[in-house]
């Protein structure tokens, strides 16, 4: 199974494609969609939409995993990230991808084994699990790969099969 993991944002969207075979994962490709600061939001959203479509068309994932949003103190930033996330979900829908959504706590639990793990621990585990020579950069890319790994583990769990009945 080919899984596309997404860490949504409007300045940087981290993405990572992994292949899952049995209980093993292999990195296929990863990177970040970067939009220019101080440009209109609609311009940035269009860049995200076009690049998401290009990634999906190039790597042909079967499923997409996206981090759920959580709002901290800056609601304006949260709204813009939510708009970017909507564009990402639209791109997945238009390509008929099944979508999994995970909280940061779920991702950390799946990848590190501890839901309150620090970012550096997540990056170290992603690097180790995917046998990468160096940690993925930027951090948003490592987060996207962690989201894909979380989805891959969830797909094979009996709990998910039960929930889908």
TORMARDREN-541255 format. One line per field, with one value per atom (N, C-alpha, C): residue number from 1; x, y, z; atom name; residue in one letter. Coordinates in Angstrom, 1 decimal. Last residue first. Layout:
// TORMARDREN-541255
num <- [NUM_...];
east <- [X_...];
north <- [Y_...];
up <- [Z_...];
atome <- [CA_...];
residu <- [A_...];
***
This chain:
// TORMARDREN-541255
num <- [165_165_165_164_164_164_163_163_163_162_162_162_161_161_161_160_160_160_159_159_159_158_158_158_157_157_157_156_156_156_155_155_155_154_154_154_153_153_153_152_152_152_151_151_151_150_150_150_149_149_149_148_148_148_147_147_147_146_146_146_145_145_145_144_144_144_143_143_143_142_142_142_141_141_141_140_140_140_139_139_139_138_138_138_137_137_137_136_136_136_135_135_135_134_134_134_133_133_133_132_132_132_131_131_131_130_130_130_129_129_129_128_128_128_127_127_127_126_126_126_125_125_125_124_124_124_123_123_123_122_122_122_121_121_121_120_120_120_119_119_119_118_118_118_117_117_117_116_116_116_115_115_115_114_114_114_113_113_113_112_112_112_111_111_111_110_110_110_109_109_109_108_108_108_107_107_107_106_106_106_105_105_105_104_104_104_103_103_103_102_102_102_101_101_101_100_100_100_99_99_99_98_98_98_97_97_97_96_96_96_95_95_95_94_94_94_93_93_93_92_92_92_91_91_91_90_90_90_89_89_89_88_88_88_87_87_87_86_86_86_85_85_85_84_84_84_83_83_83_82_82_82_81_81_81_80_80_80_79_79_79_78_78_78_77_77_77_76_76_76_75_75_75_74_74_74_73_73_73_72_72_72_71_71_71_70_70_70_69_69_69_68_68_68_67_67_67_66_66_66_65_65_65_64_64_64_63_63_63_62_62_62_61_61_61_60_60_60_59_59_59_58_58_58_57_57_57_56_56_56_55_55_55_54_54_54_53_53_53_52_52_52_51_51_51_50_50_50_49_49_49_48_48_48_47_47_47_46_46_46_45_45_45_44_44_44_43_43_43_42_42_42_41_41_41_40_40_40_39_39_39_38_38_38_37_37_37_36_36_36_35_35_35_34_34_34_33_33_33_32_32_32_31_31_31_30_30_30_29_29_29_28_28_28_27_27_27_26_26_26_25_25_25_24_24_24_23_23_23_22_22_22_21_21_21_20_20_20_19_19_19_18_18_18_17_17_17_16_16_16_15_15_15_14_14_14_13_13_13_12_12_12_11_11_11_10_10_10_9_9_9_8_8_8_7_7_7_6_6_6_5_5_5_4_4_4_3_3_3_2_2_2_1_1_1];
east <- [-16.9_-18.1_-19.3_-14.7_-15.3_-16.5_-13.9_-14.6_-15.2_-12.7_-13.9_-14.7_-10.5_-11.4_-12.7_-9.2_-9.7_-10.8_-8.5_-9.4_-10.0_-6.6_-8.0_-9.0_-4.5_-5.0_-6.4_-3.5_-3.4_-3.9_-4.0_-4.6_-4.6_-2.3_-3.7_-4.4_0.2_0.0_-1.5_-0.3_0.0_-0.1_-0.7_-1.8_-1.6_1.9_0.7_-0.4_3.2_3.5_2.4_2.1_1.9_2.2_3.0_1.5_1.3_5.7_5.2_3.7_5.8_6.2_5.7_5.0_4.2_4.5_7.2_5.8_4.9_9.2_9.3_7.9_8.2_8.3_8.4_8.4_7.1_7.1_11.2_10.5_9.1_12.3_12.1_11.3_14.2_14.0_13.0_14.7_14.1_14.0_18.0_16.6_16.0_19.7_19.6_18.2_19.2_20.6_20.7_16.5_17.0_18.4_14.8_16.2_16.8_12.4_12.5_13.9_13.0_12.0_12.1_14.8_15.2_14.3_13.3_14.6_15.0_11.3_11.0_12.2_12.7_12.0_11.7_13.6_14.6_14.0_11.2_12.1_13.1_10.2_9.5_10.4_12.2_12.0_11.2_11.8_13.1_13.0_9.2_9.4_10.7_8.5_8.9_9.2_5.4_6.8_7.2_3.0_3.5_5.0_2.5_1.7_2.2_4.7_4.4_3.7_5.6_5.1_4.7_6.4_7.3_6.9_4.2_5.6_6.6_1.8_2.1_3.5_2.0_1.8_2.2_2.2_3.3_3.2_-0.4_0.8_2.0_-2.1_-2.2_-0.9_-1.4_-1.2_-1.2_-2.2_-0.8_-0.5_-4.8_-4.4_-2.9_-5.6_-5.0_-4.6_-7.5_-7.2_-6.7_-7.4_-7.4_-6.9_-9.2_-8.5_-8.6_-8.8_-9.4_-8.5_-9.0_-8.2_-9.0_-10.0_-10.6_-9.7_-9.1_-8.3_-8.8_-10.8_-10.8_-10.0_-9.9_-11.3_-11.3_-7.4_-7.5_-8.9_-8.2_-7.3_-7.4_-9.7_-10.4_-9.5_-7.7_-8.7_-9.5_-6.3_-5.6_-6.6_-8.2_-7.7_-7.0_-8.4_-9.6_-9.2_-5.9_-6.3_-7.5_-6.2_-5.2_-5.5_-8.1_-8.4_-7.4_-6.6_-7.8_-8.2_-4.7_-4.3_-5.5_-6.4_-5.7_-5.2_-7.2_-8.2_-7.5_-4.8_-5.5_-6.6_-4.2_-3.4_-4.1_-6.4_-6.2_-5.4_-5.9_-7.0_-6.9_-3.4_-3.6_-4.7_-3.3_-3.7_-4.0_-4.3_-3.7_-4.1_-6.3_-6.1_-5.4_-5.5_-5.8_-5.5_-6.5_-6.0_-6.4_-5.0_-6.2_-5.6_-3.0_-3.1_-4.3_-3.8_-3.7_-3.8_-3.1_-3.3_-2.9_-4.5_-3.9_-4.1_-4.0_-4.6_-3.8_-2.6_-3.9_-4.7_-0.7_-1.0_-2.4_0.9_-0.3_-0.6_3.0_3.2_2.1_1.9_3.3_3.4_-0.5_-0.5_0.9_0.2_-0.7_-0.6_1.8_2.3_1.5_-0.1_1.1_1.7_-1.9_-2.3_-1.1_-0.2_-0.8_-1.3_0.3_1.4_0.9_-2.3_-1.6_-0.5_-2.8_-3.7_-3.0_-0.7_-0.9_-1.7_-1.3_0.0_-0.1_-3.8_-3.7_-2.4_-3.1_-3.9_-3.9_-1.6_-0.9_-1.7_-3.7_-2.5_-1.8_-5.3_-5.8_-4.7_-3.6_-3.9_-4.4_-1.1_-2.5_-2.8_2.1_1.3_-0.2_3.8_3.3_2.7_5.8_5.1_4.7_5.1_5.8_5.0_5.0_4.3_5.0_6.2_6.4_5.7_5.9_5.3_5.5_8.5_7.6_7.1_9.0_9.4_8.4_9.6_9.1_9.7_9.2_9.6_9.0_9.3_9.2_9.8_10.5_10.2_10.2_8.7_9.8_9.5_7.9_7.7_9.0_6.4_7.6_7.2_4.4_4.7_5.9_3.3_3.2_3.4_4.5_4.4_4.4_3.9_3.8_3.6_5.7_5.1_5.1_5.1_5.7_5.0_5.6_5.0_5.8_4.9_5.8_5.0_5.0_4.4_5.4_4.1_5.0_4.3_3.7_2.9_3.9_4.1_4.8_3.8_2.0_3.4_4.2_-0.1_-0.3_1.1_-0.5_-0.1_-0.3_-0.5_-1.0_-0.5_1.3_1.3_0.8_0.4_0.4_0.4_1.3_1.1_1.3_0.2_0.7_0.3_1.0_0.4_1.0_0.5_1.2_0.4_0.8_0.0_0.9];
north <- [-1.3_-2.1_-1.4_0.2_0.4_-0.4_-0.7_0.7_0.9_-3.1_-3.1_-1.8_-2.2_-3.1_-3.1_-0.8_-0.1_-0.9_-2.9_-1.9_-1.1_-4.4_-5.0_-3.9_-2.5_-2.9_-3.5_-1.6_-3.1_-3.5_1.1_0.3_-1.2_1.9_1.9_1.0_1.9_1.0_0.9_3.8_2.4_1.5_6.1_5.5_4.1_6.4_6.2_5.5_6.9_5.7_5.4_9.4_8.2_6.9_10.9_10.7_9.5_10.8_10.2_9.9_12.3_10.9_10.1_14.7_14.1_12.6_15.3_15.1_14.4_15.6_14.5_14.2_17.9_16.7_15.5_19.8_19.5_18.2_20.1_19.3_18.9_20.0_20.6_19.7_17.1_18.5_19.0_14.0_14.7_16.2_13.0_13.4_14.2_10.6_11.8_12.2_8.1_8.5_9.7_6.1_7.3_7.6_4.0_3.8_4.9_4.4_4.4_4.2_4.3_3.4_3.3_6.5_5.1_4.1_8.7_8.5_7.0_8.5_8.5_8.1_8.8_7.5_7.4_11.5_10.4_9.0_12.8_12.9_11.7_12.2_11.8_11.8_13.5_12.1_11.5_16.2_15.5_14.0_16.7_16.7_16.0_14.4_15.7_15.6_12.7_12.7_14.1_12.0_13.3_13.5_9.4_10.5_11.9_7.0_7.9_9.1_5.7_4.9_5.7_6.9_6.9_5.9_6.3_6.3_6.2_6.3_5.3_5.2_8.6_7.3_6.2_10.6_10.4_9.0_10.3_10.1_9.8_10.9_9.6_9.3_13.6_12.6_11.2_14.9_14.8_13.7_12.8_13.9_13.8_12.0_11.6_12.9_10.5_11.7_11.4_9.2_9.0_10.2_8.7_9.7_9.2_7.4_7.2_8.1_9.3_8.7_8.5_10.5_9.3_8.6_12.9_11.8_10.5_14.6_14.6_13.5_14.1_13.7_13.6_15.3_13.9_13.4_18.0_17.3_15.8_18.4_18.5_17.8_18.3_17.3_17.3_20.6_19.3_18.2_22.6_22.4_21.0_22.2_22.0_21.8_23.1_21.7_21.3_25.8_25.0_23.5_26.4_26.6_25.8_25.8_25.0_25.2_27.8_26.4_25.5_30.0_29.9_28.4_29.4_29.4_29.3_29.6_28.3_28.3_32.3_31.3_30.0_33.2_33.6_32.6_32.1_31.6_32.0_31.3_32.2_31.6_29.3_30.7_31.6_26.5_27.0_28.4_24.0_25.4_25.8_21.3_21.7_23.2_19.2_20.5_20.6_16.1_16.9_18.2_15.2_15.5_16.4_12.6_14.0_14.3_10.3_10.5_12.0_8.6_9.8_9.9_5.8_6.5_7.7_5.3_4.6_5.3_7.5_6.9_6.3_8.2_7.4_6.7_10.0_8.8_7.9_11.9_11.4_10.0_12.7_12.2_11.5_13.7_12.5_11.9_15.9_14.8_13.5_17.4_16.9_15.8_18.1_17.3_16.7_19.6_18.4_17.5_21.8_20.9_19.6_22.9_22.5_21.5_23.6_22.7_22.1_25.3_24.1_23.1_27.4_26.7_25.3_28.2_27.7_26.9_29.2_28.0_27.4_31.4_30.4_29.1_32.9_32.6_31.4_33.4_32.6_32.1_35.0_33.6_32.8_37.0_36.7_35.2_37.0_37.0_36.6_36.8_38.2_38.2_34.0_34.8_36.2_31.5_32.7_33.5_28.1_29.2_30.5_24.8_26.1_27.2_21.5_22.6_23.9_19.2_20.3_21.2_15.7_17.0_18.0_12.4_13.3_14.7_9.0_10.3_11.2_6.4_6.5_7.9_4.3_5.7_5.7_1.5_2.0_3.4_-0.7_0.6_1.0_-3.8_-3.0_-1.8_-5.6_-4.7_-3.8_-5.6_-6.3_-5.3_-2.7_-4.1_-4.9_0.5_-0.4_-1.8_3.3_2.1_1.1_6.8_5.6_4.4_10.2_9.0_7.8_13.3_12.1_10.9_16.8_15.6_14.5_19.9_18.7_17.5_23.0_21.7_20.6_26.2_25.0_23.8_28.1_28.5_27.3_26.5_27.4_28.0_23.0_24.4_25.3_19.5_20.7_22.0_17.0_17.9_19.2_13.9_15.3_16.0_10.9_11.6_13.1_8.5_9.9_10.5_5.2_6.1_7.5_2.2_3.5_4.5_-1.2_0.0_1.2];
up <- [10.5_10.3_10.5_11.2_9.9_9.6_13.7_13.6_12.3_13.0_13.8_13.7_11.7_11.0_11.7_13.8_12.6_11.9_15.4_15.9_14.8_14.1_14.2_14.7_12.0_13.3_13.2_9.6_9.9_11.2_9.7_8.7_9.0_11.7_12.0_11.0_10.4_11.6_11.9_8.5_8.1_9.2_10.1_9.3_8.9_11.1_12.0_11.3_8.7_9.5_10.5_8.1_7.2_7.9_10.2_10.0_9.1_9.8_11.0_10.9_7.4_7.4_8.6_8.5_7.5_7.4_10.2_10.8_9.8_8.4_9.3_9.9_7.2_6.4_7.3_9.2_8.7_7.9_9.5_10.5_10.0_6.0_7.3_8.3_6.4_6.6_5.7_8.1_7.0_7.4_9.2_9.5_8.4_7.1_7.8_8.2_6.0_6.3_7.2_7.2_6.4_6.9_8.0_7.7_6.8_9.1_7.6_7.1_11.8_11.2_9.7_12.1_12.3_11.6_11.4_10.7_10.9_13.2_11.8_11.0_15.6_15.3_13.8_15.4_15.5_15.2_15.3_14.1_14.2_17.8_16.6_15.4_19.4_19.5_18.3_18.7_18.4_18.5_19.8_18.3_17.9_22.5_21.9_20.5_23.4_23.0_22.4_24.4_24.8_24.4_23.7_23.2_23.5_22.9_24.0_23.4_20.7_21.8_23.0_18.4_19.5_20.6_16.6_16.1_17.3_18.1_17.1_16.7_19.7_20.3_19.3_17.7_18.6_19.3_16.6_15.8_16.6_18.7_18.1_17.3_19.2_20.2_19.7_16.8_17.1_18.2_15.4_16.2_16.4_12.0_13.3_14.1_9.4_10.2_11.6_6.1_7.6_8.3_3.1_4.0_5.5_-0.1_1.2_2.2_-3.0_-2.0_-0.7_-5.4_-4.9_-3.9_-6.2_-6.7_-6.1_-4.9_-6.3_-7.0_-2.3_-2.7_-4.2_-2.3_-2.0_-2.5_-2.7_-3.7_-3.5_-0.4_-1.7_-2.7_1.5_1.5_0.2_0.8_0.8_0.7_1.3_0.0_-0.2_4.1_3.2_1.8_4.9_5.1_4.2_4.3_3.6_3.7_6.3_4.9_4.0_8.6_8.3_6.9_8.5_8.3_8.0_8.9_7.6_7.4_11.5_10.5_9.1_12.9_12.9_11.8_12.7_12.0_11.9_14.3_12.9_12.1_16.9_16.1_14.6_18.8_17.6_16.7_20.8_21.1_19.9_19.0_20.2_20.4_17.8_17.9_19.2_15.7_17.1_17.2_13.1_13.6_15.1_12.2_12.6_13.2_9.4_10.8_11.1_7.2_7.4_8.9_4.7_6.2_6.4_2.0_2.5_4.0_-0.2_0.9_1.3_-2.5_-2.4_-1.3_-4.6_-3.3_-3.3_-7.0_-7.0_-5.6_-7.6_-6.7_-6.6_-9.4_-9.6_-8.8_-8.4_-9.8_-10.1_-5.9_-6.0_-7.4_-6.7_-5.9_-6.0_-8.1_-8.8_-8.0_-6.1_-7.3_-8.0_-4.5_-4.0_-5.1_-6.3_-5.9_-5.3_-6.4_-7.6_-7.3_-3.7_-4.5_-5.7_-3.1_-2.3_-3.1_-4.9_-5.0_-4.3_-3.9_-5.2_-5.4_-1.4_-1.4_-2.8_-2.2_-1.5_-1.5_-3.3_-4.1_-3.5_-1.0_-2.2_-3.1_0.6_1.0_-0.2_-1.1_-0.7_-0.4_0.6_-0.7_-0.2_2.7_2.3_0.9_1.6_2.6_2.0_-0.8_-0.5_0.6_0.4_-0.3_0.1_-0.2_0.5_-0.3_0.5_-0.3_0.4_1.0_1.6_0.5_1.1_0.9_1.5_-0.2_0.8_0.6_-1.2_-1.5_-0.4_0.0_-1.5_-1.9_2.6_2.1_0.6_3.7_2.9_2.4_6.3_5.6_4.9_7.3_6.9_6.1_7.7_8.8_8.5_4.5_5.7_6.9_3.3_2.9_4.1_2.4_3.5_2.9_1.4_1.0_2.1_1.7_2.2_1.6_1.3_0.7_1.2_2.8_2.7_2.2_3.4_2.7_2.7_4.9_4.8_4.2_3.8_3.9_3.8_5.0_4.7_4.9_5.1_4.7_4.3_5.8_4.6_4.2_6.5_6.8_5.6_7.5_6.8_7.4_6.7_7.8_7.3_5.3_5.1_6.5_3.6_4.8_4.6_1.5_1.5_2.8_0.9_1.8_1.7_-0.8_-0.9_-0.1_0.0_0.0_0.0];
atome <- [N_CA_C_N_CA_C_N_CA_C_N_CA_C_N_CA_C_N_CA_C_N_CA_C_N_CA_C_N_CA_C_N_CA_C_N_CA_C_N_CA_C_N_CA_C_N_CA_C_N_CA_C_N_CA_C_N_CA_C_N_CA_C_N_CA_C_N_CA_C_N_CA_C_N_CA_C_N_CA_C_N_CA_C_N_CA_C_N_CA_C_N_CA_C_N_CA_C_N_CA_C_N_CA_C_N_CA_C_N_CA_C_N_CA_C_N_CA_C_N_CA_C_N_CA_C_N_CA_C_N_CA_C_N_CA_C_N_CA_C_N_CA_C_N_CA_C_N_CA_C_N_CA_C_N_CA_C_N_CA_C_N_CA_C_N_CA_C_N_CA_C_N_CA_C_N_CA_C_N_CA_C_N_CA_C_N_CA_C_N_CA_C_N_CA_C_N_CA_C_N_CA_C_N_CA_C_N_CA_C_N_CA_C_N_CA_C_N_CA_C_N_CA_C_N_CA_C_N_CA_C_N_CA_C_N_CA_C_N_CA_C_N_CA_C_N_CA_C_N_CA_C_N_CA_C_N_CA_C_N_CA_C_N_CA_C_N_CA_C_N_CA_C_N_CA_C_N_CA_C_N_CA_C_N_CA_C_N_CA_C_N_CA_C_N_CA_C_N_CA_C_N_CA_C_N_CA_C_N_CA_C_N_CA_C_N_CA_C_N_CA_C_N_CA_C_N_CA_C_N_CA_C_N_CA_C_N_CA_C_N_CA_C_N_CA_C_N_CA_C_N_CA_C_N_CA_C_N_CA_C_N_CA_C_N_CA_C_N_CA_C_N_CA_C_N_CA_C_N_CA_C_N_CA_C_N_CA_C_N_CA_C_N_CA_C_N_CA_C_N_CA_C_N_CA_C_N_CA_C_N_CA_C_N_CA_C_N_CA_C_N_CA_C_N_CA_C_N_CA_C_N_CA_C_N_CA_C_N_CA_C_N_CA_C_N_CA_C_N_CA_C_N_CA_C_N_CA_C_N_CA_C_N_CA_C_N_CA_C_N_CA_C_N_CA_C_N_CA_C_N_CA_C_N_CA_C_N_CA_C_N_CA_C_N_CA_C_N_CA_C_N_CA_C_N_CA_C_N_CA_C_N_CA_C_N_CA_C_N_CA_C_N_CA_C_N_CA_C_N_CA_C_N_CA_C_N_CA_C_N_CA_C_N_CA_C_N_CA_C_N_CA_C_N_CA_C_N_CA_C_N_CA_C_N_CA_C_N_CA_C_N_CA_C_N_CA_C];
residu <- [X_X_X_X_X_X_X_X_X_X_X_X_X_X_X_X_X_X_X_X_X_X_X_X_X_X_X_X_X_X_X_X_X_X_X_X_X_X_X_X_X_X_X_X_X_X_X_X_X_X_X_X_X_X_X_X_X_X_X_X_X_X_X_X_X_X_X_X_X_X_X_X_X_X_X_X_X_X_X_X_X_X_X_X_X_X_X_X_X_X_X_X_X_X_X_X_X_X_X_X_X_X_X_X_X_X_X_X_X_X_X_X_X_X_X_X_X_X_X_X_X_X_X_X_X_X_X_X_X_X_X_X_X_X_X_X_X_X_X_X_X_X_X_X_X_X_X_X_X_X_X_X_X_X_X_X_X_X_X_X_X_X_X_X_X_X_X_X_X_X_X_X_X_X_X_X_X_X_X_X_X_X_X_X_X_X_X_X_X_X_X_X_X_X_X_X_X_X_X_X_X_X_X_X_X_X_X_X_X_X_X_X_X_X_X_X_X_X_X_X_X_X_X_X_X_X_X_X_X_X_X_X_X_X_X_X_X_X_X_X_X_X_X_X_X_X_X_X_X_X_X_X_X_X_X_X_X_X_X_X_X_X_X_X_X_X_X_X_X_X_X_X_X_X_X_X_X_X_X_X_X_X_X_X_X_X_X_X_X_X_X_X_X_X_X_X_X_X_X_X_X_X_X_X_X_X_X_X_X_X_X_X_X_X_X_X_X_X_X_X_X_X_X_X_X_X_X_X_X_X_X_X_X_X_X_X_X_X_X_X_X_X_X_X_X_X_X_X_X_X_X_X_X_X_X_X_X_X_X_X_X_X_X_X_X_X_X_X_X_X_X_X_X_X_X_X_X_X_X_X_X_X_X_X_X_X_X_X_X_X_X_X_X_X_X_X_X_X_X_X_X_X_X_X_X_X_X_X_X_X_X_X_X_X_X_X_X_X_X_X_X_X_X_X_X_X_X_X_X_X_X_X_X_X_X_X_X_X_X_X_X_X_X_X_X_X_X_X_X_X_X_X_X_X_X_X_X_X_X_X_X_X_X_X_X_X_X_X_X_X_X_X_X_X_X_X_X_X_X_X_X_X_X_X_X_X_X_X_X_X_X_X_X_X_X];
***
